[in-house]
Amino acid sequence: MIPTSVISESLLYTPPSYLDPLPLAEMFPAARPLEVELGAGDGSFLAQWAAVHPERNFVGIERLLGRLRKIERKGRRGGLANLRLIRLEAAYTLEYLLPDAAISALHIYFPDPWPKKKHRRHRLINAGFPDIAARKLAPGGVVYLRTDDADYFAQMQEVFAGRADFKAVETPPGLSAVVTDFEREFNAQGILTRRAAYQVV
């Protein structure tokens, strides 16, 4: 576990450029395997997972400043020196700012399902997503997905189906056990979490 001393400096990170890859060596005090959560929400997953894995670095991407500040408070209270937070749109950050072959795990949990057919083009997990993910993941890297939306889950499975560069793998029990506050609430209402994971081969 990382020491629980409160961190005084901000965990919010402002990229020096919005066109060039993030300078990971400048962002973290030590070089470690990198995990990224796209759409970090209130950080209830990210803060827990970063706390139990001090041997890894974590980046949380979230558009809403209020949510980022909430995650930062959790991270600073927990002494999470291995966590950085960036206020940006997830798809842009993944495609243009995260360095190629740098990510060991990509977490995408309960992304906006955009349920109306005319809006589905806005979904983060779309036909082009596996190509981008394959470029950004390190060898053996994994995309971990969760949603409560059956239609979106079918789309997630469809876009990875038949890809020679990915194989379906099980989500480790320890990872499945770390749930978001939102997930815990709807599970209590009997709404199931649908999970999938795909590893670069």
Buried (B, 14 or more C-beta within 10 A) or exposed (E): EBEEEEBEEEBBBEBEEEEEEBEBEEBBEEEBBBBBBBBBBBBBBBBBBBBEBBEBBBBBBBBEEEBBBBBBEBBBEBBBBBBBBBBBEBBEBBBBBBBEEBBBBBBBBBBBBBEEEEEBEEBBBBEEBBEBBBBBBBEEBBBBBBBBBEBBBEBBBEBBEEBEBBEEBEBEEEBBEBBBEBBEEBEEEEEEBBBBBBBBE
